[in-house]
């Protein structure tokens, strides 16, 4: 009987301890979040991410990580976020932003698009000369995170084109026309267009075009370079 009572007493003490520990962890201001670290952001400011998180002064053990992620991902430029608790009172938000690869026009507005061909955000003015304009694809309205087209072939070509954004600055590309996906044309700020045919072997074709553009023969010339996967390139003056 005495052993049974001792067992009950120990269980009671354990439960009291658990309750007090829970109370301490969830009610004490010592565990309220006071510091929020943000990493990986470039397009979205740290302050905006912190405001979206709504984490300041929240108990570090009671926050719902999924709800915090959902709030932060309301920003159209944010693809994903990893949240790390740093006991006792700080968290780290590791941001993965969408890669803005191009701009498409809708009436008098510009819409930024990511590397998957999805609409990201409406813009009143052109954001930067490092991003080219997508022409030849008509969109009826801006719908965040929706693809700019439902045509699978056009979308596939667009995604391939968006992969070559690293060439934008080197070649001076300002726009690309996808009205005919078998005859894709890049327009440069040098007065020379680059006709690459379809979207196959784009890296090779643009690298070839780059070597041609650097030659002295085309200095001060205006026209179009036609490049094909076969290795044939032709320059036609305007």
N, C-alpha and C positions, 0 to 999 in steps of 0.2 A: 504493500500500500504506500509506504514511504517512497519507494523508488518511482512509483507511478506519479505521486505528487511532485517529486523532484523533476520528472520529465515534463510535466505540465508547466512547472515554474520556469524551466529553461526555455520551453517553447514560448511562453508569455514574454519572457525577457527578450528573446530573439525577435518576436513580432514588434515589440516596443522599439527595439533598436532599428529595425527596418523602417518603421513608421517615422522615427525621428530622423533617420538618414534621408528618407524621401522628402520629408518636410524641409530639411536643411538644403538639399540639392535643388528643390523646386521653388522654395520661398525666399531663400536668402538672396539679397541683392548682390552678394559676392559673386554669384554665378550669372548675373545679368551681363549681356554682351556690351562691352565698352569700346572694343577695337574691331574694325572690319578692314581686313586686307583684301585688295583686289589685284589680281594678276591676269595677264593675257589680253587685257583690253587695249584697243587702239582707236577704233572708231567711236566707241561709247565712253563717255567720261566716267571716272571713278565715282564722282558725286552722284551722277544719275543712277549708276548701278546700286549704290548704297541706299538711295531713296527707294528704288524699286524693291529692294530686299526687305525693307521694313524690319530690320533686325535690331536696331539700337535699343538697348535696355530690355530686350526680351530674354527670358531665361534660356540659357544655352542648351538645357536638357529638354525643354518643352517645345522648341521650334520644330515645325514640320518641314523637313528638307524638300519634300516634293512640292509643297505649296510655295516655298521660297523660290525654287527653280522656276515654277510656273510664272510667278510674278516677274522675275528677271527676264524670262524669255518673252515677255510681252513686248520688249523692245525688238523691233523687226530686224535689227542687225545682229542679234545674239542667237547663235545656233544651239549652244548648250552651256551648262555651268556645273562645275563640281564644287561642292560645299564641304569644307573641312572644319570640324570643331576643334578649337585649341583651348583646352581647359586651363584656367577657369572662366575666362571672360572675353575671348576673342574668336573670330572665325576668319577663314580665308576663302574667298570666292575666286575660283579659277575659271576664267571666261574663255569660251571658244566662240569667236565671232564668225559670221558668214563672210565669205570672200566676195567682195563686190568686184565684178569683172566687167560690167558694161552698163550702158545707159540706153533706154529706149524712150522715144517721145510719145506722149499722149496729149493731143491738142497743144496747149501752150506750156505743158508741164514736162518734166523729165522724171523717169522712174528708174531707180537703180535696180540692177538684177544681179543675182549671185552666180556662182560657178555652175549651178544646176539649172539655170534658166528660170528661176523664180523671182517674182516681183518682191522688192524689199521695201522701198519707201518712195513717196512722192517728193520731188524737189522742185523748188521755184526757179532755180538757176542751175546751169551746168556746174558740177562739183569740182572737176579737176581735169587737166589736159592729159592725165595719165590713164584715163579711161575712155574707151572709144564708144561711139554711138552705133547701135544696132539699127539698121534700116531694112525695109522690105518685109517686116513682120508687123501686122496691124493688130493692135489690142483695143478692145472696146471700152474697158474700164480697169481701174486699178483695184486689184484684190490682193492684199498682203499674203505672201507665201504661196500664191498660185503661179503655175507655169504661164509663161507669156503666150504659149500656143498649145493646143491639144493635138496638133499634127505631130506624130511620133518621128517622122523623117526630118521635119524641119527642126524639131527640138533636139534631135541627135546631132544634126549639123551645127546648131547653135552652141551646144555644149562643147563640141570639138573646137569651135572657133574661140570660145571663151577661155579655153586652156592655154591659148598662145598670148595671153595678155602681157607676158614678159617681153614680147617683141614690140609692144606698143611704143615704148619710148625710143628703142633702137631704130625702128623703121619709120617713126613719126606717123603711125597709124592713127587716123582720127575717126574713121567709120568703116563699117563693113556692110555690104549689101547682100541680104539673103533672100531676095525676091525669087531667085532661081538657084536652088541648092546644088545644081550641077554646074553652075557658073558663078562661084562666089568671088566677089571683088572687094579688095581692101583699098581704101583711099588714104593717101599719105599727105602730110603737109609739105611735101617736096614737089608737088605738082605731078607726081607719078602714081598711077594706080597699079595694083598687083592683082592679076586675074589668076586664081589658083585652081579653077575648075571645081571639082567637088571637094569635100572635106577630108579626103584621104591624104595621109602623109603630109599634114600641114607643117609640121616642124621642118621637114626636109625642104618643102617648097619655099617657106619663108626664109630659111637659112640661105637657100640658093638666091632668092630675091635680094637678100641683104648684101651678099657678095657682089651682086650686079650693081646695086645702088651705090656701093662704095667706089666703083670704078670711075676713072676720070672721063670715060667716054660719055657718061650720062650727065656730066656736070652741066647745070643750067638747062637741061632738056626737060620737056614736058611730054608725057605719053603714058603708055601702059606696058607693063611687063607681064607676059603670059608664061606661067610656069606649070609644068605637068609632072606627074610622078615618074614619067619615063626619063626625066632628066633633061628634057628639051625646054629651053627658055627663049622667048622671042620678045624683042622690044619694038613697039610700034610708036612712032612719033605722032603727036597730034598736029 
